[in-house]
C-alpha cells in the first residue's frame, strides 16, 4: 500500500513538472529553434488570454508576408499612431483582451485576407482550422534570442544621429502637476530604456510614477524597442538612407560581443568621472579610490552596476538606507556577495572563472555567518588614498626565495602502497604567477608573491611565521587521522586530494584524470589497486 502511494506521488510530481514546462511553452512569445530564427517565424499562442489552449498554437511565417507586401508596407497588417509610426500589434482590430473578441479578430484579419485573395485567383494562405493549428506544433518551443544594444551599436547611433540624444532618450516630466504626463528631454540626464520600460524589477519612489505610466500604456521593453527602433529604421530606409535592420533575424541573431571585444568602443558620455573617490560624510571606513574608466571597459553595459538609474550609488544608497534604494544601505550595495551589481558580488563571480577558481574555490572571501566579505580584506580597497595606483603591479618569480622554496616536493603519505608523488612545486608557482599577471583584477588584489602562495597555503599568515617565505607544510595542520571534533578540517590524505583534484577540476585541467596519473603502484606489492588496461 505504501509503495503504491509512493509511486502515485512520484507520478504526480512528474506530471507537475510536465505541466509547468507546457505552460512555459505556450507563452505567446515564441520558441527557440534555428529554423525559427533563420526564417523569421513566430509562435502565436497568447495563453495569457486564452489560458489552456484547445488547439495547437500557430506558427506564423513573418518573412513570407513581409516579402509579399514589401511595396505596400507594414500598414497592410499593422496599425499606425497619430504621428504615422507603426504599432507592431496584431491584429489591429483587437480592442480588448477578452478571449472571444481576440480570437475573432485574428480569424477575421487572417482568414479574411486569405479568402479575399483566393477569390481574386491569387495564391494565398489556408482558410481551414487544421491548416494553421497543426498538431506538430503543439510541443514546439520557439523563442528568439534577445537583442543586445551594446556600446559599439550605441556609438553607431550617436554618429548617425549627429550626437542628438533626444531621438531616443526621453522621460516623463513628473514635476508637472498634470494628469497626462508628457515626454521631455534634458541633456545630461539620459537613462537606459530599462529604467522606465522594464517591469520585472521593483522600483523606488523616484521611478514608480514613471514606470506606472509606462505600464498602463503597455509600453514594455519588448513593445517599445520594436516601435522605437523599427520605425526609425523604416524612416531612414524610406528616405533612401542606410539604416539598421527591420527583419527579426537581423537583430535577434543570438550572437553577442564580449566585454573584451567592446573594450575599444566609446562609452556613453554623461560627464562621469574617470577615477572618483568613493566616500560619504560621517562614514567610519576610509574612502575607496575607484577606477571607473577601467570598469567601463570590463562591463558589457552600464546596467551591470547601475541597475536602476545611471546615478552614482550614493544617490540611492546612503549610510543607513533610503526608500530610493529600497532600504539597502551603501555597505550592502557594495558588499553583497550575492549581487552582481555590487563590487563584492561581481568580484566573486569573476573568481569563479576557470583561471581563478583553482585557488578561490576553497579560499572563501566571505564571512559565512555575516554573508559578507571577511574583515581582513577591507584595507585592500579602503585605503583612503584619493587616487588609484597609476601603474599595474605584476608579480615576479624573482620575489620568491628559490633557496627556501624547493624545486619539487615529494609526498609520501601513501608510500606503503604507492611510489612517492613528485609535486612540481616551482612550475606550479610559475604558472599561477603567469595567470595572475594576465588578469587586470588579479594584479590589483595580488599585491605580492604571498598572495600566490595563499592558493595552496590557505591558512598561512607570513606575519606569524618564523621565517619569511617559509609557510608550514600541509601535514603541520592536517593530521593523518580525522578529527571528529573538527569537521571542517580534513585529514592529510583528504586535504591533498581535495586541494589537487579540486584545483584541476575547477581550472578544467584534464591532463590528470585518473589515480594512476599521479600514483604509481609500488613494485612487489601483491595488492592491485588499478584494473589492467583492456586494450
C-alpha angles and dihedrals in degrees: 000000000000090000091053091050090050092051091048091052091049092050091048091051092050091049090051090053090049092049091049091052093046090051089053089049096061097049094134089235098089144241140289114241128131089238091056093049095045098044098037095241123165132201116229111202112123097191087169085071105026100034111199107020118237091199134029116276120262122250105214119202102216094178094061091052094043092051092046094053098034093124096041091050137214093308090082089076108008129065123231132224127231092276092053095254118139121250104211094216124126134238097022092204090064106111100162141033094233114128101238098043092048093050091047092048092053092047093045094051099039104034091035091057093046092048092049092052092047089052088054090053091248123138108256144162127279127292099191123092098234093050091066102025095057119180092224089067093055093091098032124123117204124168128156115231112248120264118239120215095200132179094271091052090046091054091052089056092046090057095041092052093044092244093298101143094182091083090074109010119074138131138199113266102238092176092072114091094222132120095231111051116217129216117250136174126217120180114241095026098081113146135187116272087240091066092075106015104045105093096178094083133070114245135211122236092272094064101027095090093044095048088044091059092046090049092050089053091048091239099155122167090259094051098041093046092056094043095046101037103036094044091051091049090049091051093054092043090052089055090054092250127133111264144164125280126292096186120092098232094051091064100029095056100140088229118115134183117240124232088255091055090050095047094102096042112107115253123229111274114234094149088262115172116252096217112012124183108234109218138133127205113257091018114148095210126072117259124266124232106222127195101213094174092056092049091050089059092051096049128079093210140009087241089070086085105006095061098166108022134350092252123118114278093246091061090072103018113056130175092277101023132256140216090257089061094040090249095300109136125216094262091055093046093054101034107039102124091199097053120088089201094063131074098245094044094049092047091049090054090049090052090056091067116107100259093049101034094069089077103017098054088082099023097086110198088190131093098231095209097044094037087223138100119296112263094234089069095056096090092057090073103016094067098135090227113140093217136043119242110277097212128055113245109223121185120238125210086223088074088070117088101235089190092062098034113068122227090230136011122217114215114199103169091120098034094131092065104022142030114264116277114240110215113201093222103175093040089056091049091049091051093049091049090051091051092046094050092053092058119081091203094048093051088058098048100033097073098170145359089278090072089060092048089053088069089078104011089055100161095041122115117193090205090065098042123103094222128034117247090013110108120177119273119250092255092059090069103023115062124210090245128056117256106221090194092060108049094171094062115072122209118260097267092049092045092056094048094043092050099043102034091039091054092048093048095048093047094046094242108163099173091095108044105143137047092249091059088075104016119062114195114246115251114249093023108134094204115089112211099174128052115243117255111267096211 
